[in-house]
């Protein structure tokens, strides 16, 4: 191989590497969380030490962390909620499109929603619920699209880790709240992968001593009778915070198809979780050291 060909190949390789780096950086920028709502009433500390709640799906923030969100808002702290997944894989779409019977309305719906329509409707009730809780900022991962759970547990864990590091870089004094995904099981002893991804990511960051101010909240605990619920720490819920949580739940139960609101989470997905969460006088929190892996 002569020197001119060798030089040309080296130059081509260099340009290829530069393109890959630029393309990768562009992808990373496009995957940043999108600020979808910013309250006009921001606490003074909003730019230094917010309390951040990461919710795997549209409803986990209210079911598992709603009263804690309300308490932090009531205490005057800046509170941000970050949605991770797009929620497009829920079986509620089948009910709304008539593939399954709706036992709540005792009818067969025929809304003919696309997956995009369904995700938008879920986001609408999520944003409305967060506003009812009084949060100061609402973000959605992946440039507002949320992550599709079809990417699998490993990739979701990496994306969740990147998401937390993004906020940690901006707010190094922030406290971080997650769903206790590895320890939170339903009556069939199943664990949800988007829940697990957040728990695995935060344990990796905790073990690396990158993030230390952490709380892990349970959601599936509300499938069980109160005497069978387990956690490391039962946090009493004050009456004002219970009322605020009720307002957020009401947004998930709001049914008005003309407005694009289908009560997806409450009436067509996890009604038992909503009812039991509403009636509970406690939040259920796990220690960071307990990862149940």
Rosetta blueprint (number, residue, H / E / L):
1 X L
2 X L
3 X H
4 X H
5 X H
6 X H
7 X H
8 X H
9 X H
10 X H
11 X H
12 X H
13 X H
14 X H
15 X H
16 X H
17 X H
18 X H
19 X H
20 X H
21 X H
22 X H
23 X H
24 X H
25 X H
26 X H
27 X H
28 X H
29 X H
30 X H
31 X L
32 X L
33 X L
34 X E
35 X E
36 X E
37 X E
38 X E
39 X L
40 X L
41 X L
42 X L
43 X L
44 X H
45 X H
46 X H
47 X H
48 X L
49 X L
50 X L
51 X E
52 X E
53 X E
54 X E
55 X E
56 X L
57 X L
58 X L
59 X L
60 X H
61 X H
62 X H
63 X H
64 X H
65 X H
66 X H
67 X H
68 X H
69 X H
70 X H
71 X H
72 X H
73 X H
74 X H
75 X L
76 X L
77 X L
78 X L
79 X E
80 X E
81 X E
82 X E
83 X E
84 X L
85 X E
86 X L
87 X L
88 X L
89 X L
90 X L
91 X L
92 X H
93 X H
94 X H
95 X H
96 X H
97 X L
98 X L
99 X L
100 X L
101 X L
102 X E
103 X L
104 X L
105 X L
106 X L
107 X E
108 X L
109 X L
110 X L
111 X L
112 X L
113 X L
114 X L
115 X H
116 X H
117 X H
118 X H
119 X H
120 X H
121 X H
122 X H
123 X H
124 X H
125 X H
126 X H
127 X H
128 X H
129 X H
130 X H
131 X H
132 X H
133 X H
134 X L
135 X L
136 X L
137 X E
138 X E
139 X E
140 X E
141 X L
142 X L
143 X L
144 X L
145 X L
146 X L
147 X E
148 X L
149 X H
150 X H
151 X H
152 X L
153 X H
154 X H
155 X H
156 X H
157 X H
158 X H
159 X H
160 X H
161 X H
162 X H
163 X H
164 X H
165 X H
166 X H
167 X H
168 X H
169 X H
170 X H
171 X L
172 X L
173 X L
174 X L
175 X E
176 X E
177 X E
178 X E
179 X E
180 X L
181 X L
182 X L
183 X L
184 X L
185 X L
186 X L
187 X L
188 X L
189 X L
190 X L
191 X L
192 X L
193 X H
194 X H
195 X H
196 X H
197 X H
198 X H
199 X H
200 X H
201 X H
202 X H
203 X H
204 X H
205 X H
206 X H
207 X H
208 X L
209 X L
210 X L
211 X L
212 X L
213 X L
214 X E
215 X E
216 X E
217 X E
218 X L
219 X L
220 X H
221 X H
222 X H
223 X H
224 X L
225 X L
226 X H
227 X H
228 X H
229 X L
230 X L
231 X L
232 X L
233 X E
234 X E
235 X E
236 X E
237 X L
238 X L
239 X H
240 X H
241 X H
242 X H
243 X H
244 X H
245 X H
246 X H
247 X H
248 X H
249 X H
250 X H
251 X H
252 X H
253 X L
254 X L
255 X E
256 X E
257 X H
258 X H
259 X H
260 X L
261 X E
262 X E
263 X L
264 X H
265 X H
266 X H
267 X H
268 X H
269 X L
270 X L
271 X H
272 X H
273 X H
274 X H
275 X H
276 X H
277 X H
278 X H
279 X H
280 X L
281 X L
282 X E
283 X E
284 X E
285 X E
286 X E
287 X L
288 X L
289 X L
290 X L
291 X L
292 X L
293 X L
